[in-house]
Amino acid sequence: MARVAFIGLGNMGGGMAANLAKKGHDVRAFDLSADALEKAKAAGCLPAASATEACDGAEAVVTMLPAGRHVESVYTDSVFGAAPASAILMDCSTIDVATAKRVGEAALSKGLTMVDAPVSGGIAAANAGTLTFMVGGSAEAFDRAQPFLADMGKAVIHAGASGAGQAAKICNNMVLGAEMIATCEAFLLADKLGLDPQKFFDIASVSSGQSWSLTSYAPWPGVGPETPADRDYQGGFATALMLKDLRLAMEAAASVDADTPMGAKAAELYAAFNDEGNGGLDFSAIIRALGKRE
């Protein structure tokens, strides 16, 4: 087992750090939140006074931070210079591709090995250790990161060179955002046409309309497996986070002159829903906004 520095113990990072500790790693955890540090301590991690202290003597460093500016700041100010040259650096945040590449190049210039490894699966998967990791970096970096990521997830996939993990994540979530809106529209239309939502689910889930948003994450309460829709849209993947990912996808699309009209419309609808004060609700709650439309 290894000494692991874990920086960023929010809704996702807290569960991920706990799973590394459960696997027997010596996890030195840091977060600006005292409450998050207490939870990490209860889960078997050793709280550190700073990100720099957490990295001292680490064989691996994992970061899970809100945005690109936080990632760049933490690596520049705390990780580089504190983590040993032999450590494998893994940023699991969801950030823009350009920043991921820039931080990766900075690590390489300092003789450090790094991957960008954003995740899919949400809070429940983070807690259960069943996340999917999309990894960008060299083959050597992937091989070194894989055992640590596997201790937090069910699938670890090498997407390509530095930045490819972030590219895969935002493309995946652009599909998810647009797909969820179409799923919500279909449930609402079926209901207005007098079709029982359960019957619609039974048919669509085994027909050409089948999708993850419908079969595994139905936005209609009482239909299919339990989802946030059955908990008044609490928990799950927050609308504000879906909007963040869609905006990252739109920024990336603009940077390479890609045409993404469905992604753009999804971003527009989620922005309006978020601005109405729904940022903390699960992203499937957008069915409420669509249901109000005439």
C-alpha positions in Angstrom: 0.0 0.0 0.0 1.1 3.6 -0.6 1.1 7.0 0.9 -1.5 9.1 -1.0 -2.1 12.8 -0.8 -5.7 13.7 -1.5 -6.6 17.3 -2.0 -10.3 18.3 -2.3 -12.8 16.5 -0.1 -16.1 17.7 -1.4 -19.1 15.6 -2.3 -17.0 13.5 -4.7 -13.6 13.7 -3.2 -14.7 12.7 0.3 -16.0 9.3 -0.8 -13.0 8.8 -3.1 -10.5 9.4 -0.4 -12.4 7.1 2.0 -12.2 4.3 -0.5 -8.5 4.7 -0.9 -8.2 4.4 2.9 -10.5 1.4 2.9 -8.0 -0.2 0.4 -5.3 0.2 3.0 -3.5 3.3 1.6 -2.1 5.8 4.0 -4.2 8.8 2.9 -3.1 12.3 3.9 -6.1 14.5 3.2 -6.5 18.2 2.8 -9.5 20.5 2.3 -10.3 24.1 3.2 -13.4 22.8 5.0 -12.9 21.7 8.6 -16.0 19.6 8.4 -14.7 17.8 5.3 -11.5 17.1 7.1 -13.4 15.7 10.1 -15.4 13.4 7.8 -12.2 12.2 6.1 -10.6 11.5 9.5 -13.6 9.4 10.5 -13.2 7.5 7.2 -9.6 6.5 8.0 -7.7 9.4 6.5 -5.1 11.5 8.3 -5.9 15.3 8.0 -3.1 17.5 6.8 -2.7 21.2 7.7 -2.1 22.2 4.0 -1.9 20.8 0.5 1.8 21.1 0.7 2.0 19.1 3.9 -0.3 16.4 2.4 2.1 16.0 -0.5 5.2 15.6 1.6 6.5 12.1 1.0 3.5 11.1 -1.1 3.8 8.2 -3.6 0.7 9.4 -5.3 -1.3 12.7 -5.4 -5.0 12.9 -6.2 -6.9 16.2 -6.6 -10.6 16.7 -6.9 -11.3 20.4 -7.2 -14.1 22.7 -8.5 -12.6 24.4 -11.6 -9.5 24.8 -13.8 -8.2 27.9 -11.9 -8.2 25.9 -8.6 -6.4 23.0 -10.2 -3.7 25.2 -11.7 -3.3 27.1 -8.5 -3.0 24.0 -6.3 -0.5 22.3 -8.5 1.6 25.5 -9.1 1.6 26.7 -5.5 1.4 23.4 -3.5 2.0 20.2 -5.4 5.0 21.1 -7.6 7.9 21.4 -5.2 6.3 19.4 -2.4 5.5 16.1 -4.1 8.5 13.8 -4.7 9.7 13.4 -8.3 8.7 9.7 -8.0 5.0 10.5 -7.3 2.2 9.9 -9.8 -0.1 13.0 -10.0 -3.8 12.4 -10.8 -6.2 15.3 -11.3 -9.8 13.9 -11.2 -11.5 17.3 -11.4 -13.6 18.1 -14.4 -12.0 21.2 -16.0 -11.3 22.7 -19.5 -9.0 20.8 -21.8 -6.6 23.7 -22.3 -5.9 24.0 -18.5 -5.5 20.2 -18.2 -2.9 20.2 -20.9 -1.1 23.2 -19.5 -0.8 21.7 -16.0 0.2 18.4 -17.5 3.0 20.1 -19.5 4.1 22.0 -16.4 4.4 18.8 -14.5 6.4 17.2 -17.3 8.8 20.2 -17.4 9.5 19.6 -13.7 10.2 15.9 -14.2 6.8 14.8 -12.8 4.4 12.2 -14.1 0.7 13.3 -14.3 -2.6 12.3 -15.8 -6.0 14.0 -16.1 -8.6 11.5 -14.9 -12.1 13.0 -14.6 -14.9 10.7 -13.4 -18.4 9.6 -14.3 -20.9 8.1 -11.9 -21.8 10.8 -9.4 -21.8 10.9 -5.6 -23.3 7.5 -5.1 -20.5 5.9 -7.2 -17.8 7.9 -5.5 -19.0 6.6 -2.2 -19.4 3.0 -3.5 -16.1 3.0 -5.3 -17.8 2.3 -8.7 -16.7 5.4 -10.7 -15.5 5.3 -14.3 -12.2 7.1 -14.9 -11.3 8.6 -18.3 -7.6 9.1 -18.3 -5.4 11.4 -20.4 -1.6 11.0 -20.3 1.2 8.9 -21.6 1.0 5.1 -21.5 3.6 5.0 -18.7 1.6 7.6 -16.7 -1.6 5.6 -17.2 0.1 2.4 -16.0 1.2 4.1 -12.9 -2.1 5.8 -12.1 -4.3 2.8 -12.9 -3.9 0.8 -9.6 -4.9 3.9 -7.6 -7.8 4.8 -9.8 -9.0 1.2 -9.8 -9.2 1.4 -6.0 -11.8 4.1 -6.4 -13.7 2.8 -9.5 -15.1 0.0 -11.6 -13.6 1.1 -14.9 -10.3 2.9 -15.7 -10.0 3.7 -19.4 -7.0 5.3 -21.2 -8.5 7.9 -23.4 -5.2 9.2 -25.0 -2.6 11.9 -24.5 -2.7 14.6 -21.9 -6.1 16.4 -22.0 -7.9 13.4 -23.6 -9.5 12.5 -20.3 -11.2 15.9 -20.0 -12.2 15.8 -23.7 -13.9 12.4 -23.1 -15.7 13.7 -20.0 -17.2 16.8 -21.5 -18.2 15.0 -24.7 -19.9 12.3 -22.6 -21.7 14.8 -20.5 -22.9 16.8 -23.5 -24.6 13.6 -24.6 -26.0 13.1 -21.2 -27.4 16.6 -20.9 -29.1 16.6 -24.2 -30.3 13.0 -23.7 -31.9 13.8 -20.3 -33.8 16.7 -21.8 -35.2 14.5 -24.6 -36.1 11.9 -22.1 -38.0 14.4 -20.0 -39.8 15.7 -23.0 -40.8 12.2 -24.0 -42.3 11.4 -20.5 -44.2 14.6 -20.5 -45.6 14.1 -24.0 -46.5 10.5 -23.2 -48.4 11.7 -20.1 -50.3 14.4 -22.0 -51.2 11.8 -24.6 -52.8 9.6 -21.9 -50.0 7.0 -22.0 -49.2 5.7 -18.5 -45.6 6.6 -17.6 -44.8 3.1 -16.4 -46.1 1.6 -19.7 -44.0 4.1 -21.7 -41.0 3.1 -19.6 -41.7 -0.6 -20.1 -41.8 -0.1 -23.9 -39.1 2.5 -24.5 -36.6 0.8 -22.2 -36.6 -2.2 -24.5 -37.0 -0.3 -27.8 -35.0 2.0 -29.9 -35.6 4.9 -27.6 -33.7 3.2 -24.8 -31.0 5.3 -23.1 -29.2 5.5 -19.8 -31.3 8.5 -18.9 -34.4 6.5 -19.4 -33.5 3.0 -18.2 -31.1 3.8 -15.3 -32.0 7.3 -14.4 -35.6 7.9 -15.2 -36.7 11.5 -14.4 -40.3 10.4 -13.7 -41.0 9.5 -10.0 -41.9 5.8 -9.3 -40.7 4.5 -12.7 -37.7 2.2 -13.2 -34.9 1.9 -10.6 -34.8 4.4 -7.7 -33.4 7.7 -8.9 -33.3 11.3 -7.5 -36.8 11.7 -9.0 -38.0 9.5 -6.2 -36.4 11.8 -3.6 -37.9 15.1 -4.9 -34.7 15.4 -7.1 -32.4 15.6 -4.1 -28.9 14.2 -4.4 -27.5 12.8 -7.6 -25.7 15.1 -10.1 -26.5 18.7 -9.4 -27.9 20.9 -12.2 -25.1 23.5 -11.5 -22.5 20.8 -12.3 -24.3 19.7 -15.4 -24.3 23.3 -16.5 -20.6 23.6 -15.8 -19.9 20.6 -17.9 -22.1 21.8 -20.8 -20.4 25.2 -20.7 -17.0 23.5 -20.8 -18.2 21.5 -23.9 -19.4 24.7 -25.6 -16.0 26.4 -24.9 -14.2 23.4 -26.3 -16.5 23.3 -29.4 -15.8 27.0 -30.1 -12.1 26.4 -29.8 -12.1 23.8 -32.6 -15.0 25.2 -34.6 -17.2 22.2 -34.0 -21.0 22.5 -34.6 -22.9 21.3 -31.6 -26.5 22.7 -31.8 -28.0 20.1 -29.5 -25.3 20.7 -26.9 -25.8 24.4 -27.2 -29.6 24.1 -26.7 -29.1 21.9 -23.7 -26.7 24.4 -22.2 -29.2 27.2 -22.8 -32.0 25.2 -21.1 -29.9 24.2 -18.1 -28.7 27.8 -17.7 -32.3 29.1 -17.5 -33.2 26.3 -15.0 -30.1 27.0 -12.9 -30.8 30.8 -12.9 -34.3 30.1 -11.4 -32.6 28.8 -8.3 -32.5 25.1 -9.1 -28.7 24.6 -9.2 -28.7 22.3 -6.2 -31.4 19.9 -7.6 -30.5 16.8 -9.6 -30.2 17.6 -13.3 -33.2 15.4 -14.1 -35.3 18.0 -12.2 -35.3 20.0 -15.5 -38.5 18.0 -16.2 -40.2 20.5 -13.9 -39.3 23.4 -16.1 -40.2 21.6 -19.3 -43.5 20.6 -17.8 -44.4 24.3 -17.2 -44.0 25.2 -20.9 -47.1 25.6 -23.0 
